[in-house]
Amino acid sequence: MDTLREILQEVKKGTTAFEPASSADSDMEDFQAIAKTLIFADDEDLLEECIPHKESMTSHHWYDLVIVNGGLSYKGEKFLAQVNDGANERDDEIIQLKPNIYGIGIDLKAAWKRWKNRKR
């Protein structure tokens, strides 16, 4: 989810072309996750239009360029806003009560909320 959010934020900033850092195999391999995330975002209608391109020089047929036309769709903007709203809610919690002993612990705040919302 974090990769999707980061890529959508790049699109929102105005990035329209995504490509690997170089044509080295390691960079091409690393870029595949980004390309597939952009294609997924397009399939989920989070982008206006996404045009992927695969290289044909090697037998890998890796994605070597993804063009985004039109930026984020309305659904993409809403998705990004929801993710950001959730992050802001977590930032509001200043105190965390999570005591643990030897790596085993309990989130006291979550336990309190669960106990408060239990069925009677």
Buried (B, 14 or more C-beta within 10 A) or exposed (E): EEEBBEBBBBBEEEEEEBBBEEEEEEEBEEBBEBBBBBBBBBEEEBBBEBEBEEBEEEEBEBBBBBBBEEBBBEEBBEBBEEBEEEEEEEEEEEEEEEEEEEEEEEBEEEEEEEEEEEEE
